[in-house]
């Protein structure tokens, strides 16, 4: 990790790579990482839900690991590589997890969705063929007030299947009923704003 450099009195110089782009700034030592991302870099897809590390709406990846950015200071990310929800889609194409949330209707208001996606992607990196119980355990730190979680679990199962080339093997306790449907319905027309929420492009 890079060392901090000289900055103006009361501020600390930091450098980090966010979604593949290098940034340098001088910040107050007390500035939370989530506030730096939203207010300084304009990456508002990372949401502030509770300020107490309970809801998981602020989850990002720091050096490949999921972290709650409301509990980290910006100076703690000095020299790190960060990925936010805005960096998940590549060349305008949703990744498997984003498509899973779209196809399986895994969101309603969408506020928790960026954090859910970031947590779930990191989980599948470690466990590419999870059971339903393992998925639910992995998402315990992410709260949703709308969906009841079942479609979120199905979204993660969908993403796991896509990551595995369409060949997800059911493990003990895995609910793969949805995978046997010949046709997966797309999102209804009246929720087209999901696209911005999946990519972290909406203003919150």
N, C-alpha and C positions, 0 to 999 in steps of 0.2 A: 504494500500500500504506500502511495506517495506521501512524503512528509508535507506538513503545512508550510507555507512560505509567509514572509512578512506581509502584513496588511495594515490598513488604517487602524488607529486606536479603537479598541472595542470590537473589532471585527477580525475574522479569520479567513484566510484565503483557502479555497478548496477547488479541487479539480476532480471531475468524474466523467465517465462515459455513460450517457443515457440513451438507450435505443440506438446505439451505434454512433452517436454524435458526442464529440468532446465538448465539455462545458467548463468554464472557469468563472469563479465568482468570489466576492467577499461577503461573508454573512456574519450575523450575530451568532455567538457561540450557542445561544439558547434556541435558535431557529430549528423547528422540527422539520424532518425530511419531507413529510407530506406537504407542508406549507411551502417549502422550497420548490418542490415539483409543480405544485398548482400555481403559486403566486409568482415565482421567479421564472419558471420555464413554461408556464401556460399549459401544463399537462394535467388537465382537469378531469381526466378519466379516472384517476386515483381519487377515491372519494373519502370524505371525512364523515364517519357515521356516529362515533361515540366519544372519541378522544380518550378512551380508557383501555384500549387494546382488547375490547370484547367482541366487536362485530366483524372484523376482518374486511371491511369495505376498502381499506387502504393498503391491502397486500400488494407488494411488488416483488421482483426478484433482485437480490443483491448478490453479485457473484454467483448467480445460478440458484440461490436458495431463497425460498419465500420468507419475507419478513413483513411485519406490520409497520408501515412507515410513520405511523403516528406515535410510535414509541422509540424512534431513533432520531438523534440529532443529525443535522446535515453534516456536521464536522465528522461524524462517525462513518460517513460514506465517502470521505476523502480518498481518492485513488481507486474507488470501486467501479465496477461495471453494473449498471442498473438496467432493468427492463420493466417498463410499465405496460399497461394494457394497450397503449398506442403503438407499442413496438411488437405486438404479437402477430398481427396480420403482415404478410409479406407481399409486396408489389400489388397491394390492393385486394389481396385474396385472404379471406378468413382462414385461420388454421383449423385443425380438426375439432378443437374444443369450442371455438366460437361457433362453428357450424353445428356442433352438437347442441348447444344452447338454443340455436335457431330452430333446428329441425325437431327437437324434442320439447319445444315450448318450455324451456327451463328458466324463463324469466317473466315477470309481470311488470313491476315498476322499473326494474333494471338497476336500482341503486346498488345492490349488493353484487351485481354480476361481474364487474371487473375484478373484484377481489376473489370471487369464486373461481373465475377462469384462471387467475394467476396461481392460486393455491392448487387447483386441480391439475394444471399443466405440470407443476413441479412434482406433484404426487405421481403422475403417470411416468415422469422421467425416472423415478425410483422404482415404481411398481407398474410395469406395462400391462399386466393381466390381472387386475384386482377383482376381488369379490365385492358384492354389494356392501357387505359389512365393513370391508376395508375402505371403500369409498366413503361411507358415512363417517367412519372414524377420522379419516383424513380431513373431512370438511367440518369437524366439530368446532373449529375456531372461526367459522364463517356463518353468520346469522342471516336468515331470510325471513321477513315478516309476511311474505305474500304467498309463496308457492306450496308450502308443505314439504318441500325437499324431494319428493319422489321424482319429479321431472328433472330436477338438477342431477340426481343420481343417474337417471337414464341418459342425460346429456354426457356425463363422464363415461358411461359405458359405451355410448356411441363413439366418442372420441377415441377410446381405447381400441375399439374395433377398427376404426379408420387408420389409426397409427400402426396397427398390426396387419395392414393390408386387407382388412375385411374379414379377418379370421380370429376373432376373439373367442377363446375357449372358456366355457362357463366353469367357474370354480364353485366350491361349496357355498351356498347361500347367495349365488349370483342370480339376479332376476334379468333374464334376457328375452322375456316374452316379446318386447317391442321389436327385437331384431328379426323376428320371424314374419313381420308384416311385409307383404309384397310392395306396398307403397307407403312411404313415410310422408305424411301431409306436411306441406309447407306452412309457415306462419300465415294467419289470416291477414287480409288486406288492412284491417283497421289497427294493426300494430306494426306498421312499417318503420316506426321510430326505433324499433329494436336495433336496427343496423348501427345507428350512431352509438347506442349504449354498449353494444358488443365491442366496438372499436375504440371506445373511450372518447368519442368526439362530441358528446353533448356537454352543455354547460351545466354545472351543478354549483 
